[in-house]
Amino acid sequence: MGFELKPIEPTQQDVEYLEERFWVEESQRHRGLGTQLFRETEREARRRGCTQMLLMTFSFQPPAFYERNGFEVVATITDHPRGHRNLLMRKHVDGGQGLSSPGN
């Protein structure tokens, strides 16, 4: 289980982080560990002054899990890989003002 934060070049007003290599070993799933990882990732993003978090996933890697953790689909590439969708998802964070609830 783990995650990696990769900085994205900041724009004039935004600081963004892309979540890369976020995973929970299959045998450890459905125990709240993924949610805990997201909370820690979000806490770190806030500590660094980030205003949003981005991730890419696929339709066969349950996007509903990410949506329950406050992410929304902002772009979709259809039929990539074949028969599935590649999803860019985003969550706004409040730049160090405390944990936001899912959906924010």
N, C-alpha and C positions, 0 to 999 in steps of 0.2 A: 504494500500500500504506500502511496506517496503522491507528491505533486511537484511540479516545477513552475516557478513564475518566470516569465521572460518579459523584460521591459520592451515596450513599444516606444518609438521616438515620440516625445510629448509634442502636442500641437500647442498653439498659443495659450490655451486655457485648460486643456485636459491632460491628465496623466493617465495612461492606460496600462493595464497588464493583461497579457494573454496567458491563460492557463494551458500549459503543455504537459503531456504525459501524466494526466490525472487518472489514477486507477485504484481500485481495491481488488485484491486477489479474490477470485470467484468464491473460494471456500469461506471467505470472511464477509461476504455480502449479506445484506438484510439484517445488519446489527447496528446500524446508525453510524458506521465508520465513515462512509462517504459524506454524510451530512456534517460530521465533525471536521473532516478535511476541508470542506467548503467553508465552514465557519472560520477555521484557522487561516485559510487562504485569504478570505475576505478581511479578516482582522489585520493580516500583514499588508494587504493592499491599502487599507485605510492608514496604517502606520506610515506607509510610504507616500501618502497624500494622493492616492489614485482616486479617480472619479468614476471609473467603470472597469469591469472585468470582462474579457472576451474569451470564448472557447469555440473550438470547432469539434463537431461530433458527427455521427452518421445516424440515419433513421433506425438502424438495427442496434444501436447502443442507446437504450431507452431515453429519448429526449424528455419524457415526463419527469424523470428523476431530476434533471437540470431545471425544468420549469418549477418543480416543487421547491427548489432552492433559489428561486427568484430570477432565473434567467429567462429571456425571451428570444425567440428566433427572429433575427434581423435580416438574414439572407439565406437563400436555398439554392443549391446546385442540383438539379434533377438528374436522375439516372447516373449518379456518380457516388459509389461504384454502381455498375449496371444493376438496375432493379431497386436501387435505394437512393436516398438523398443525402447530400453533404450539407450540414447545417452550421451556420455561424450564429452563435448565441451571445447575448450581452446581458450584463447585470449592472445597473447603476449602483454605485456605492457613495457614501456621503463624505468621503475624504477625511476620515478621522473622527467623525462625530458619534461613533458608537455603532453597534451592530444594527443593520436594517432587518426588517422582517422579510420573509419570502414575498416576492411580488414587487419589491421596491428596487 
